[in-house]
């Protein structure tokens, strides 16, 4: 058998990771992670304003360093037999580029301008612009929002673009077009010279960019011109043709071949969003909800087109033919905050230690050691204690909208809440309520699919939280009342990208065949504990009542 290896690169929120996979056995040969240094230092972000931007240098440095580190681990034989590279990224994470396809932040005069950088998926500065898109859409005879759940989100492409266009004249004048991160990275690796050469994937185009074959591309020029005439600059550069991720973007350029120590014969696949490739890496199957759980969740479901028919699911993040697996309708939902809820609570509890570390009276070495230990162990300790607690209908109850609500029915202006606090409330009991709230949010998504006639037969858990937190996974199975199987791979997004790379390289005729051959299977299954069914049902109804109160406030 010929030796064939593929590289999957996964650009997450905090870091980029690369993975070399044996395309025949699925064995993970080497892996490397690169935290984004500028992001780590909090540069260009303002959480109070919900502004989260990432500098393109973080991405460029990250892809180079992780791939080179993987190749060094793997050795010369593997290096000589790398066939293809595919990437996934967060989304919607667009950036303004010039005619050469260069992000403006890489040009003189824009290096420190957040509006010239990638606007990260979790950036919610465009709430007003999203509202304007939703209001305008109601005035058109054609429902341009029906394939994105009927509500356009501030997390998505056109809202972010409109916000920057309105607030930064210099960026507007300098840009040629805007492009998603997952479309720009293959362009970079293949050495593209003009922005018109960028091959845009159907994944972001359909779920975030309002592209649909029904409209032969984007909504009408009249729609965008009415919204803001300045948008037409980008509309005119947006191609009618988009691509599924099993297709070829090009070959590795000479520059990048030299930088990475690879051949220009290495193929580069079309990019896609992390959760969509993660669902493939997690061996998704029809009607099983694949929950990619990290800072947020992205919930993926695939349905054969002939079974979905003309149904359009309300209030989700879109349904797009081929966005996950070519030939299948990809349905996307998710929560704006999942792991971020737990991270927020951890940082809240760590504030005294952080404050002490800046105090002249504290021992800086001991304080740093304590802080590092707590950073590493705090959430596990909270989970262990929370699992021992008894709770009832009146125990602490939270709503998980700390970063707004993604689905069902996007509303990024909503806020979170913790109720039922008493002098007896403890850190573990509050943490338990936050975990429960995120699981209740997951249940709302499942119920929306079911209400729209889409059955959910089971759950697939992928990502770090699924791997590392039995407490959260068991509660999720209990609250949703269905089995949850956890995928064995710790790098499902990068693994999914490698599966697509193997398909691009014609090692497999389809993504399904690559998934079957390269997938390592599942690690364990969590079954619902019926002991808590009645109690969770009562608490879930109270969670819904609290949500209604927040929305009316």
C-alpha positions in Angstrom: 0.0 0.0 0.0 1.3 3.5 -0.8 2.0 5.8 2.1 -0.3 8.7 2.1 -0.5 11.4 4.8 -2.8 14.4 5.1 -2.7 17.5 7.2 -5.7 19.0 8.9 -5.3 22.5 10.3 -7.9 23.8 12.8 -8.0 27.5 13.6 -9.8 27.9 16.9 -10.7 30.9 19.0 -7.6 30.8 21.2 -5.1 28.8 19.1 -4.4 26.9 15.9 -3.6 23.2 15.9 -2.3 21.0 13.1 -2.6 17.3 12.8 -0.9 14.8 10.5 -3.0 11.7 9.8 -2.3 8.4 8.1 -4.9 8.6 5.3 -5.3 4.8 5.3 -5.4 3.8 9.0 -6.5 7.1 10.4 -3.6 7.1 12.9 -2.8 10.5 14.2 0.9 10.7 13.5 1.8 14.2 14.9 0.0 17.2 16.4 1.0 20.7 17.4 -0.7 23.7 18.9 0.2 27.4 18.7 -1.7 29.9 21.0 -2.2 33.2 19.3 0.2 35.6 21.1 -1.7 38.9 20.3 -5.0 37.3 21.2 -3.5 35.9 24.4 -2.5 39.4 25.4 -6.0 40.8 24.8 -4.9 43.1 22.0 -7.5 44.7 19.7 -10.4 43.4 21.9 -12.8 45.2 24.2 -15.1 42.7 25.9 -17.2 45.5 27.4 -18.1 46.5 23.8 -18.3 42.9 22.7 -15.4 43.7 20.3 -13.2 40.7 19.5 -10.7 41.0 16.7 -7.7 38.9 15.6 -4.6 40.0 13.8 -3.8 38.1 10.6 -0.2 37.6 11.8 -1.5 35.3 14.5 -3.0 33.1 11.8 0.0 33.2 9.5 2.5 32.5 12.2 0.3 29.8 13.6 -0.1 27.8 10.4 3.6 27.9 9.7 4.7 27.0 13.2 2.2 24.2 13.8 2.8 22.4 10.4 6.6 22.7 10.8 6.4 21.3 14.3 4.2 18.4 13.1 6.6 17.6 10.2 9.6 17.6 12.6 7.8 15.1 14.9 6.7 12.9 12.0 10.1 12.6 10.2 11.3 12.6 6.6 9.3 9.6 5.3 6.0 11.2 6.3 7.1 14.6 5.1 7.8 13.1 1.6 4.4 11.6 1.5 2.2 14.5 2.5 -0.6 14.6 -0.2 -2.9 17.4 0.8 -3.8 20.0 3.4 -7.2 21.3 4.4 -8.2 23.9 6.9 -11.1 24.8 9.1 -11.6 28.1 10.9 -14.1 29.8 13.2 -16.9 31.6 11.5 -18.2 33.9 10.7 -14.8 35.5 10.9 -14.4 37.9 7.9 -11.7 40.4 7.0 -11.3 43.4 4.6 -8.7 42.7 1.9 -7.2 44.8 -0.9 -7.2 43.8 -4.6 -4.2 41.6 -4.0 -6.2 39.7 -1.3 -4.1 41.0 1.5 -5.8 41.7 4.8 -5.6 45.5 5.4 -4.0 45.0 8.8 -0.9 43.8 7.0 -0.6 47.1 5.1 1.1 50.3 6.3 -1.3 52.5 8.2 -3.7 49.7 9.3 -1.4 47.5 11.4 -3.1 48.5 14.7 -6.6 49.2 13.4 -9.0 46.6 14.8 -11.4 47.2 11.9 -8.7 46.1 9.5 -8.4 42.7 11.2 -10.5 39.6 11.3 -13.8 40.2 13.0 -14.0 37.1 15.2 -17.2 35.0 15.3 -18.0 36.1 18.9 -17.8 39.8 18.0 -21.2 41.4 18.7 -20.5 45.0 17.7 -22.9 44.7 14.8 -26.2 44.2 16.7 -27.8 47.3 15.2 -26.7 46.3 11.7 -28.2 42.9 12.1 -31.4 44.5 13.2 -31.4 46.6 10.1 -30.9 43.6 7.9 -33.8 41.8 9.6 -36.1 44.8 9.3 -35.3 45.3 5.6 -35.8 41.7 4.7 -39.4 41.9 5.8 -40.0 44.5 3.1 -39.1 42.2 0.2 -41.4 39.8 -1.5 -38.6 37.2 -1.6 -37.6 35.8 1.9 -33.9 36.1 1.7 -33.5 35.0 5.3 -35.4 31.7 5.1 -32.3 29.5 4.7 -30.6 31.1 7.7 -33.4 30.5 10.1 -35.4 33.7 9.4 -33.2 35.9 11.6 -29.8 37.4 10.6 -27.3 37.5 13.4 -24.7 40.1 14.4 -22.2 37.2 14.4 -22.4 36.9 10.6 -20.7 38.3 7.5 -22.9 41.1 6.2 -23.7 42.6 9.6 -20.1 42.8 10.5 -19.1 44.2 7.2 -21.9 46.8 7.4 -20.8 47.8 10.9 -17.2 48.5 9.8 -18.3 50.3 6.6 -20.4 52.7 8.7 -17.8 53.3 11.4 -14.5 53.4 9.5 -14.2 55.3 6.3 -10.5 54.6 5.8 -11.1 50.8 5.9 -14.1 51.2 3.5 -12.0 53.1 1.0 -9.0 50.8 1.1 -10.8 47.5 0.9 -11.5 45.7 -2.4 -13.7 43.0 -0.9 -14.3 41.1 2.3 -13.6 37.4 2.8 -14.1 34.7 5.4 -11.0 33.4 7.2 -11.7 29.8 6.0 -11.7 31.1 2.4 -8.7 33.4 2.8 -6.3 30.7 4.3 -6.3 28.4 1.2 -5.8 31.5 -1.0 -2.8 32.4 1.1 -1.3 28.8 1.0 -1.8 28.6 -2.8 -0.1 31.9 -3.5 -3.1 33.8 -4.9 -2.3 37.1 -6.4 -5.7 38.8 -6.8 -8.8 38.7 -4.5 -10.9 37.6 -7.5 -9.1 34.3 -7.3 -10.4 33.5 -3.9 -12.6 30.4 -4.0 -15.3 30.8 -1.5 -16.8 27.7 0.2 -20.5 27.0 0.4 -20.2 26.5 4.1 -19.8 30.2 5.1 -21.4 31.5 1.9 -24.7 29.6 2.7 -24.8 29.8 6.5 -23.4 33.3 7.0 -23.3 35.1 3.6 -26.9 34.7 2.4 -25.8 32.8 -0.7 -28.3 30.4 -2.2 -28.7 28.6 -5.4 -32.4 29.6 -5.3 -31.3 33.2 -5.9 -28.5 32.2 -8.2 -26.1 33.6 -5.7 -26.7 36.5 -3.3 -29.9 38.4 -2.7 -30.7 41.1 -5.3 -28.5 44.2 -5.8 -31.6 46.2 -4.7 -31.6 44.5 -1.3 -28.0 45.5 -0.6 -28.2 48.9 -2.2 -31.2 49.7 0.0 -29.4 48.5 3.1 -26.3 50.6 2.3 -25.0 51.5 -1.2 -21.5 51.1 0.0 -22.0 47.4 0.3 -22.2 47.1 -3.5 -18.4 47.2 -3.6 -18.3 43.8 -2.0 -21.4 42.5 -3.7 -19.8 43.1 -7.1 -16.8 41.0 -6.1 -18.8 38.1 -4.6 -18.8 35.2 -7.1 -21.9 33.3 -8.1 -20.0 30.0 -7.9 -19.1 28.5 -4.5 -17.5 25.2 -3.6 -17.9 22.2 -1.3 -14.9 21.4 0.9 -14.1 18.2 -0.9 -13.0 20.3 -3.9 -9.6 21.6 -4.8 -8.5 25.2 -4.0 -5.0 24.7 -5.7 -1.5 23.5 -4.9 0.9 24.7 -2.3 2.8 27.8 -3.6 6.5 27.9 -4.0 6.8 30.4 -1.1 4.8 28.2 1.3 6.4 25.0 0.1 9.8 26.6 1.0 8.5 27.9 4.3 7.1 24.5 5.3 9.6 22.2 3.7 7.0 20.5 1.5 6.5 19.9 -2.2 4.5 22.2 -4.5 2.6 19.0 -5.4 0.8 19.1 -2.1 -2.9 19.9 -2.7 -4.9 22.5 -0.8 -8.6 21.9 -0.2 -11.5 24.4 0.0 -11.9 25.6 3.6 -14.9 25.4 5.8 -16.0 26.3 9.3 -14.5 24.4 12.3 -17.7 22.8 13.5 -18.7 21.6 10.1 -15.4 19.8 9.6 -15.5 18.8 13.2 -18.8 17.0 12.6 -17.1 15.0 9.9 -14.1 14.3 12.1 -16.6 13.2 14.7 -18.2 10.7 12.2 -21.6 12.4 12.0 -24.6 10.4 10.7 -28.0 11.4 9.5 -30.3 12.7 12.3 -27.7 12.4 15.0 -27.0 15.9 16.4 -23.2 16.5 16.5 -22.4 18.9 19.3 -19.0 20.5 18.8 -18.5 21.9 22.3 -15.9 24.5 23.0 -16.2 28.2 24.0 -19.5 28.1 22.2 -21.4 25.1 20.7 -22.1 24.4 17.1 -24.7 21.8 16.6 -24.6 20.0 13.3 -27.3 17.8 11.7 -27.3 16.2 8.3 -30.5 15.2 6.4 -30.9 13.6 2.9 -32.4 16.2 0.6 -35.3 14.0 -0.5 -36.3 13.4 3.2 -36.2 17.1 4.1 -38.2 18.1 1.1 -39.4 21.7 1.1 -39.2 22.1 4.9 -37.3 25.2 6.2 -36.3 25.1 9.8 -37.0 28.4 11.7 -34.6 30.1 14.1 -31.4 28.1 13.4 -28.2 29.2 11.8 -29.1 27.9 8.4 -29.6 24.9 6.1 -27.3 24.5 3.2 -26.9 21.7 0.7 -23.3 20.4 1.0 -22.1 22.6 3.9 -21.1 19.6 6.0 -21.1 16.5 3.7 -21.6 17.0 -0.1 -25.0 15.8 -1.2 -26.6 16.2 2.3 -28.4 19.1 3.7 -26.4 20.6 6.6 -28.4 22.1 9.4 -26.5 24.3 11.9 -27.6 25.6 15.3 -25.6 26.4 18.5 -25.1 28.4 21.6 -23.2 31.6 21.7 -21.6 30.6 25.0 -21.0 27.2 26.4 -17.4 26.7 27.7 -17.2 30.5 27.8 -19.9 30.4 30.6 -17.6 28.1 32.7 -14.5 30.2 31.8 -16.3 33.4 33.0 -17.2 31.8 36.3 -13.6 30.5 36.8 -12.2 34.0 36.1 -14.7 35.5 38.5 -13.5 33.2 41.3 -9.8 33.8 40.4 -10.1 37.5 40.7 -8.7 37.7 44.3 -5.6 35.7 43.3 -5.1 37.9 40.2 -5.5 41.0 42.4 -3.0 39.7 45.0 -0.5 39.0 42.3 -0.4 42.8 41.6 -0.1 43.7 45.2 3.2 44.8 46.7 2.4 42.9 49.9 2.1 39.5 48.2 4.8 36.9 47.5 4.8 37.0 43.7 6.2 33.5 43.3 3.7 31.9 45.6 0.9 33.8 44.1 1.8 32.8 40.6 2.1 29.2 41.6 -1.3 29.3 43.3 -2.9 31.0 40.3 -1.4 28.5 37.9 -2.7 25.6 40.1 -6.2 27.1 40.3 -6.3 27.8 36.6 -5.6 24.1 36.0 -7.7 22.5 38.6 -10.6 24.9 39.6 -13.3 23.7 37.1 -12.6 20.0 37.8 -12.8 20.7 41.5 -16.1 22.5 41.1 -17.5 19.7 39.0 -16.5 17.1 41.5 -18.2 18.9 44.3 -21.2 19.9 42.2 -21.8 16.2 41.4 -22.2 15.5 45.1 -24.9 18.1 45.7 -28.5 17.4 46.2 -30.8 19.9 44.5 -34.5 20.6 44.2 -37.0 22.7 42.3 -36.0 25.9 44.2 -32.2 25.5 44.0 -30.1 28.1 42.2 -31.2 28.4 38.5 -29.4 30.1 35.7 -30.1 31.3 32.1 -27.1 30.8 29.8 -27.3 33.9 27.6 -24.1 35.5 28.9 -23.1 36.2 25.3 -26.6 36.5 23.9 -28.5 33.7 22.2 -27.5 32.1 18.9 -30.3 29.6 18.6 -33.2 29.1 18.6 -34.1 32.6 17.4 -30.9 34.7 17.5 -30.9 37.6 19.8 -27.4 38.8 20.8 -28.8 41.6 23.1 -30.1 39.1 25.7 -28.2 38.7 29.0 -27.6 35.9 31.4 -29.0 35.4 34.9 -28.6 33.4 38.1 -31.6 33.2 40.4 -32.5 31.6 43.7 -29.3 32.8 45.4 -29.3 32.5 49.2 -26.7 32.9 51.9 -26.2 29.2 51.6 -25.3 29.3 47.9 -21.8 28.1 47.2 -19.4 28.1 44.3 -20.2 24.5 43.4 -24.0 25.1 43.6 -23.8 28.1 41.4 -21.5 26.2 39.0 -24.0 23.4 38.9 -26.7 25.9 37.9 -24.6 27.3 35.1 -23.9 23.8 33.7 -27.6 23.0 33.9 -28.4 26.2 32.1 -26.1 25.4 29.2 -27.7 21.9 29.0 -31.2 23.5 29.0 -30.1 25.7 26.2 -29.0 22.6 24.3 -32.5 21.1 24.9 -34.1 24.1 23.4 -32.2 23.5 20.2 -33.2 19.8 20.0 -36.9 20.8 20.7 -36.8 23.3 17.8 -35.6 20.6 15.4 -38.3 18.3 16.6 -41.0 21.0 16.4 -40.0 21.6 12.8 -40.4 17.9 11.9 -36.7 16.9 12.1 -36.2 13.9 14.4 -33.1 13.8 16.6 -32.1 10.2 17.1 -29.1 10.7 19.4 -26.2 12.9 20.3 -22.6 13.0 19.3 -20.2 14.9 21.6 -17.0 16.2 20.2 -14.4 18.7 21.4 -12.4 19.3 24.6 -15.4 19.6 26.9 -16.9 16.3 25.7 -13.6 14.6 26.3 -12.8 16.1 29.7 -16.0 16.7 31.6 -18.0 13.6 32.5 -20.1 15.8 34.8 -21.3 18.0 32.0 -21.8 15.1 29.6 -23.9 13.1 32.0 -26.1 16.1 32.8 -26.5 16.8 29.1 -27.7 13.2 28.5 -30.0 13.4 31.6 -31.6 16.7 30.5 -32.0 15.8 26.8 -33.2 12.3 27.7 -31.2 10.5 25.0 -27.8 8.8 24.8 -24.7 10.8 24.1 -21.7 9.1 22.5 -18.3 10.9 22.8 -15.9 10.7 19.9 -12.5 9.2 20.7 -10.4 11.8 18.9 -9.4 14.9 20.9 -8.9 16.8 17.6 -12.1 16.2 15.7 -12.0 19.5 13.8 -8.4 18.9 12.6 -9.2 15.3 11.9 -12.2 16.3 9.8 -10.0 18.7 7.9 -7.6 15.8 7.2 -10.5 13.6 6.0 -11.5 16.3 3.5 -7.8 16.6 2.5 -7.7 12.9 1.8 -10.8 13.3 -0.4 -9.3 16.3 -2.2 -6.2 14.1 -3.0 -8.4 11.4 -4.4 -7.3 8.9 -1.8 -11.1 8.4 -1.3 -13.9 9.0 -3.7 -16.1 10.7 -1.1 -16.0 12.2 2.4 -18.1 9.4 3.7 -15.5 6.9 2.6 -12.7 8.9 4.2 -14.8 9.2 7.4 -15.4 5.4 7.4 -11.7 4.6 6.9 -10.0 7.3 9.0 -12.5 7.6 11.9 -11.3 6.1 15.2 -14.9 5.6 16.6 -16.3 6.5 20.0 -14.8 6.5 23.4 -17.9 6.1 25.7 -21.6 6.5 25.8 -23.6 8.4 28.5 -27.1 7.1 29.1 -29.8 9.2 30.7 -30.4 8.8 34.4 -34.1 8.6 34.8 -33.9 9.4 38.5 -33.7 13.1 37.7 -36.2 13.2 34.8 -39.2 14.7 36.7 -37.1 17.2 38.6 -35.3 18.4 35.5 -38.6 18.8 33.7 -39.8 21.1 36.4 -36.6 23.1 36.5 -36.6 23.3 32.7 -40.1 24.9 32.7 -38.8 27.5 35.2 -35.7 28.1 33.0 -38.2 28.9 30.1 -40.2 31.2 32.4 -37.0 33.1 33.4 -36.1 33.4 29.7 -39.4 35.0 28.9 -38.9 37.5 31.7 -35.5 38.4 30.4 -36.8 38.9 26.9 -39.6 41.2 28.1 -37.4 43.2 30.4 
